[in-house]
């Protein structure tokens, strides 16, 4: 069954633009499974029908060649035409299944996306940057309503996480010295595979070319078999795991060329996505525009730990711009070169990853997609978060707690819970140091989009910066009574090292003292058997020769008063632009005008994120009404409610339509000097309140202190035929 995007559905509290009838029959996961099964059956049926058409065509030709009776030939031709009609019908059904189009008042994903994008650009939610100079791919400007939505989303993020979780917020520079990103691994590994047009030099992202080929083949080539379709889907599933050699081989196998010129392509090679710069006029201090905000938190761990009273666990948070020099950015706000990240680094004892507030989210139930279900070809299913942690699907309580908090944050923003899932990274997707990783993925017209990553990164980041900087980024657990422990003692013999390495002695000493236990014991064994061994010193970036006389390594028992350790990090990372774009799609719908001659666009933003909470309209141009409107406007300003006053002579119906298209949830209409009406956007219901009460009612319902249902039950109702005209 194809998934459709109906444009004429009225608002419901939980159903977005997929359509009310669709979800009343099937859940999204069963619908998607049904769609996949339906496609496979349709491809097989179409292949059988094509064979039947060919066989019947051969029969007709044979009858004609043998000069069979006209009645036999006519009957055979009639049967052939009937088979062709059935083939055409199957092709139409298959096309609808793979593209998401239908004949039931719905449109395709692409048409829906275009309608939303056109509305967003026309109403200045966002536009291409430097538009008068034809723009630059991957750069966008937020207009007034877009800025307001973004500000409201970030405000709620601060409330939901920083304030409610008592986090420490920091603000670090966008320009980052090379040494920091060398330690984190970004300088060496932050790459995508790129190919070039061998004649023009135009660059393309290699995996995007293969993805586009497979997707287009699946959607437009109805002649491929079910087996061929399955192989294309398999490639799409493992696309991120293909090496440069494997990716290059697939591009050659399918004959993929440069999209614009059809010229041959180079072999794929890595391209670092960071924008490089130099710090200062000399050019001797290389740096980069940060690709993420997290490193600023990691390098400040020591000071933040002290600020927090030397206590764990604690979390630090940062909102800021990040930069990635995307090879071929596309998909609007989903893949850009400059974007806003909101990241949390929650530092915790690696031996105790419980969370004191986990019970608050343990009963939440939502779509989860564990790696076992992905590997077996199943769909995401609703799982209770407490059960997921108890069964080990989610690695620990702290990771589970943040998954639950992310779910609450996104759904309260207005993301449809039926189009939100948490997908666990497959084993081959995770970094070797990671304990467990989950992505909050939101479905939109582009498919499932990763919008939030929630990862248990173990102690990798703090250890990497400790090793590179020489500053111990550690925490300590103080014991109530001393404990006897066996510990490894590494004692560099500085006299011998000074003679051997002179000015580089300090680098070698620090590297020896920073060895992990396993590495130190291996060195001890080698020195005892061979007397000498090669040892890599990272700060010198080379191997040096260590002899038995230069270091002593032993195990000793001693009493300790504390346990010193490197904390683990649980990291939720939010792509704000991606969340906002998905929110735009989930909030968008159309409804017919009263005359029925056009479709009116509406964004059903919750008041929490709406760019403007309220509009104030005099019903007609009248000096008395305009004075009342200005009084109400002043009251709303004092109450801190964003609003817009419109005293133009345009008809009230057109003014409502204009503000509905901006997602304004409430409209105050002044039609007397003593009382006014308040209209709710989605139901179009209106109540009547006294002028002096209007601002307070709008404030309460906008800030969630009361609901529209409560307001509707508390005040007289108003009906006006002109309002929807």
Phi, psi and omega in degrees: 000123181289152175266129185247163177241079180296145183254359187237029182265142177280162185293135164235166187290332187235359186249126180265206194287003174290327176119138185293316184298322183299313185281342177287339181265320187223145170287161183297320183293319179290327178297317182293320178298319177299320180296317181295316179295319181298318180298315181298317180294320180294320179297319179293318179297320180293319178299318178295320182292321177298320177295320179294320178297317180296317180295318180292325176297320177296322179296317179299315180296322180294319179297319179294320181294326181271005180054048179293163178304146182302324181297322178292318180295316180299320179295320179294319178295321178298318178294321178296316179297322178296319178296321179295321177297319178295321178298314180299320179296318178295320178298320180295317179295319180294319178299319179295323182292316186278338182254347180077035176247160180202174182251030185243033181086009181256167178233169180285166177303317182296318179294319178298314179301317182295321179296316179296312183298318179299318180294317181297318181287320181296322180268010172065032170294314171205155179216159176299139178291150176054043188300323183290344175255025178073008171074172176229127183304136175084008177234130183225149173255138172271127175277185184307309180291326178295318177300319181294317178298313181299316179299319180292321178297314181293324177299316179292324177300315179298318180296312187290324184251299188298311184283311184290333180258004178055050181274163177261116182266137177233166178218109187249161182295152174283327179278126186236130178300149183302322185300325180295314182281343171291316179295321183284346180098355184292323182298322184268331193236358184274076188227158166238157179275130185238150171233156180239145167295120188293344181257319184261341182082003179296136185261145177223150174280123191298315184292332177292322179296317179292320179298316180297319180298311182296316181296316181293321179298317180294323186275326190250337180263093184282354183273349182290149183282168178298325179293316178295321178296320179297322179293319178297321178292325178296319179298317179299325182289327184255012187306317184291343184264355184287135176285172179301320181293316180294320179295316178299320180296320179293320178300319179289319182301320182267001178065036183282130181239179179298128185301324187276326187242345185067016176285158177295156182251153174287170172291149179296143176213155185286142177231123180286130188273001183273144173280120182269147177211180173234146183258118183091163187286341185287335184077009183269351180245092183289150178208179180219154166286129190300136176274351177202166181265350190298323187297328177298328178285316183299315184289344177261011186304315185302314181289322179293321178298317178295317180300327181275014178078025181055041182237143171242156355280159169208163181232142172245147184226153178209136172247131179184176180278145173229161189223131176219124184278072184304140183295310180216078184296143178202188180065034172057231184289353185281333180221099186231171184265340173225131187206167181259128174248147169234114188234147179236134172241108182260113184267131188215153175295124181298341180269356180212093181255027172287165178224130186295338182254014184300327181301335181292336181244355188299331183271358178296141179230126182204175183292123175233149185229076181297160184297330180297318179294324178295316183292330182268003176081012179277176180257167175298147180220159181285128180228140175287129185300320178300319178295321181298320178287317181298324181273000178081008177295315171261133193298322185203168184295320183294317176299316179297321180299315181288329173300315179296318180293324177295318178301314180296319180299311185292318182289327177289334175292332183123008175286132181291122184297336179283348179241028177232129177221157176248113185255128179280138177295140173290161183303321182279357176270335188276147172295155185298334184271346187284142177273320182192143181220138177228144175248132168278112182252134180245133180274131173221193184293344176272358185106204180276122186245127176289120182245333178221132172253132178237109189231142167265102187269012184052217183254018189303310189294313181294323178294320181297317180286330174298313183295318184283321185270335185082002178260125184287112177262082188227167174236170181223140173253114181278136180267147177290330176225148180300146178238142177271124181228156174261122183230158179273131180245121178250118182239100176292138177269099191293330179297312180294319180293323178296319178296322185280322190243353176050243185293347181262009182303316183301318180300318182290318179301313181298321180293320179295316182291337182271000181298143172283162186302316182298318181293320181294318179294325177294319178297317180302314181296318180294318181293324180290328182267324186248338180083350183201151176201159177276139183223129183274126177252110188295325182288340174264345181058041176199166176275144173234162181263123179250130178254169185297332183280350186271344184204144172243137182231122182211164174254133181228147173265133179206161178271133180236152181256355180202160175251120179262131184210162174266121183295152169276161182234126169258123189237106165272127182235122189251123170273099189296317180299320179294317179300316182296318180297316178298323176298320177302312182293318181293335183268349189272136169204170176235156175218152184288148172292166182299325179285343179078011185263357178204161176260130181260133181278141178221136167254121183267047179303137168298151178308329180308319185246354182304137183296326176229132185278333190202147170244153180236120183235127161289136183303317178223165177290109184207128186301321180295316180295322181294324177296317178297318180300320180290326176296314179296320178301317179296320179296320178295321178297314179299324180282355179078025182259119178293135183204172179222134179254134183231109181249022176288165183273009180298150180300149183298324179298319179291324178293321175300314182298320180297318182282330174300323182289341174268354179083019180289121187284333186225147177227127176262123179247123181268111179236009173200176182265355183245330181220160180223167175254149173240123183254136175265135191301309191279319178277338186065014176289150180229143173242164177244131180225161175292150182306316184290343180265347190302310184297319181295319179296314180297319180299313183297316183283330178289324183268007176077012178286338174213171180249163177297326179299319178294317179297317180300324181281344188260342186235157177299145180273152179233137179235131180218118180294332183287338188298324182261006185287000000 
